[in-house]
Every structure is written in structure tokens, then in C-alpha cells.
Amino acid sequence: MICPFCRHDDSRVVDSRPAEDGAQIRRRRECTECGARFTTQETTLLNIVKRSGASEPFSREKVIAGVTKACQGRPVNDDDLALLAMRVEETLRATGQAEIEAQEVGLAILAPLRELDEVAYLRFASVYRSFSSLEDFEGEIALLRAAPSTPASKNSPEKSTTAVTSSAK
């Protein structure tokens, strides 16, 4: 790392700390030439490769914008969406790859969205997976009924029982 004071190209790390939810590392450095101390911030890059082949940095805002459309009219607040975007980013970073296909972002959104709101999940999945018929919706609903998400079953156990009972008719 180049010293901002004497422009010498060598320094030693005195202290390191995680910053911003672990997405950055703050390092305190000391120049080996002049002894001056300075701070650097290191950030890991996470790029999304689109279908066209273009690459752009990951954006939580884009995840929130895409999911917001699916959550219109649902009891989902901004904090829930911010948490969902954070979970998606954590999932993608956990792969250890610097570049992720756009398709993988959509897959990473599905699980936390299902836990957040099953109707929003169904809306998002219908667009993301390109549902083209009523059978596609019925198949996905059958999967939702077969394995209800944890929050829905905790909040309203009688709802999931009713859904299973009415589907048996």
C-alpha cells in the first residue's frame, strides 16, 4: 500500500477490523519508511454477470426494487425488504465467487422471500420461472402446501390446516 505522506510503496498492518456488516475491512497501517500511520478500507467485490454478458456490481437496491413489485399490497415493510436483500447478499458472498450469474441472484431471492410472504413468493416465482399456464401455478401452490414455510405455520396454524383440508376435497 502506498503511503499517502511520503509515497513509499511499503507499509505494515498495525490493526484490522471488520466494518459495515463484515463487507469491509478497516486496516490501520504504518509506513515502513516515514513511520506515519494511515487507515485503509478494503471491500470485496461482488459482480453480477447478466444474460447479455455485461457485468455490474451487486446492488441491494436492485434486489429490493425487484421484490417490492411482488410485495405490492402485502403486509411487508421496508425493514423486511432490507433484511431480505442483506440475506441474499450474504448467500451470494458465501459462495466465495467474485462473479455470480444473474440467474443465481433470482434463486437466492426465492427462499427468503418465501419465508417472508408466500403470496409475494408466488408472484416473484411466476415471473422469474416464466410460468406459462395454470398448471405451473397449481404445481407451485402444491409445493407450498406440502412444505409450508416456518413463519406462516407459526403465525396461523389453522390456515395451513384449512389449506390442506380444502385441497383434499
N, C-alpha and C positions, 0 to 999 in steps of 0.2 A: 504494500500500500504506500503510495507516495505521500510524504509529509507535506501538509499544506503550508508549513512555515519555511523550511529550507529546501524543499523539493527533492530530498533524498528518497530513494526508492525502496528503503527497507524500514520496517517498524516491527515491534513485537506487541503481542496482545497482552494487556495487563488484566482485563476483566471482560467477561462475556455474559450477557443476559438476554433471555427471550423478551420480545416486545410484541405488542398487537396480537394477542391470542396465539403467540408462537409462530406467526407468519414471518416475523422479522427477528434478526439477532442484532442486538446493540453491543458493539465492541469498543472498549476503551483501549487506545493504543499509545505507545510511546516510541518516538523516533530514536533509532539507534545512533544517529549522527548528532542531532542537536539536543536530544532529551526532552523535547516538547511533547505534550500529551494532547491527543485529539480523539474524537468519537466518530465511529462509522456505523452505518446501519446497513445490514445485509438482508436482502429479500430474495426468497426463492421465486423463480418464475414458473408460472403455470400457463401454458399456451393451449388454446383450443384450435384444432385443425378442422376447418369447415369442409363441407362436401366438395366445394369448388377447389379445395387445396390451399386456400388462403389461411393464414394463421393469425390469431389475435389473442391478447391476454384474457384470462378468465375474468369474468365480471359478475359479482354477486348481484348487482343491479339488474343485469340481463336475466338472471335466474328469477329474481323477484318479479320482473315485468312479465315474463312468460307464465309464471304460476298465478299471478294476480288475475289474469283473464279467466283462468279456470276456477278461481275462487270468488268470482263476482256473485253477490247475493248470498254468500255463505258466511257463517259466523267465524271468520278468520281475520285476525287483526294484523297490523304491520309488524308487531313483535314476533308473531308466529312465522311470518314470511321471512323475516331477517334470520331467525333461528334455522329455518329450513335451508336458506341459502348458505348459512355457515356450515351446516351438516353436509350439504352437497360438496362444498369446497373441501372439507376435511376428508370426505370419502375419496375425492379425486386426488388429493395430495397424498393420501395413504398408499396409492398405487406406486409412488416413487418415480413416476414418469414426468418429464418436463413438458411433453406434448400429449394431449388427450384428444381423441376423436370426438366430434360434436355429438355423435350418437351416444357415447358413453356418458355425457352430461345428462341427456334425457333419461337414461337408465338410472343414473344416480339420483335423479329427482323423484322417480316413481315411488320408492319405498318410504321416504319421509313424508311425501305428500299423502300417501295412503293412510299413514298414521295420523296425519293432521285432519284430513277430511276426505271421506270416501267418495262423496259426490264430486268434489274437485278433482280427485284422483281419476275418476271415471271420465270426466271431461278432458283432462290432460291426456290420459292414455288413448282416448278415442282419436285425438288429433295426432299425437306422437306415433301411435302404431297404425295410423291410417285405417280406422275401422271403415268398412265399406258396406256393411249390411247389418240388419237387426241381429243376426246370429252372432256377429262379433261382439255386440253389446251384451247379448244374453250369455255368451261364454264367459266374458269378463265378470259379469254380475254373479254367475255361478261360482267362479273362483273366489270372489269377495265373500260370498255366503259360506263357502266351505271353510275358509280360514279368515274369520273376522279379525280386523286389526285390534291391537290391545286397548287403545283408548276408547274405541267405540263400545267394546264389550264391557269395559269398566263403567262407563258413564250410563249406559242404558242396556242392561242385560235383557230386559223384556223385549226390546226392539229386535235384537238378533234372534231371539226365540220365535217371535212373531214372523220374522222374515223366513226362517227355516220352515216353520209350520205352514205358512201360506204357499211356499214353493212346493210343498209336498202334495198339495191339493190337485 
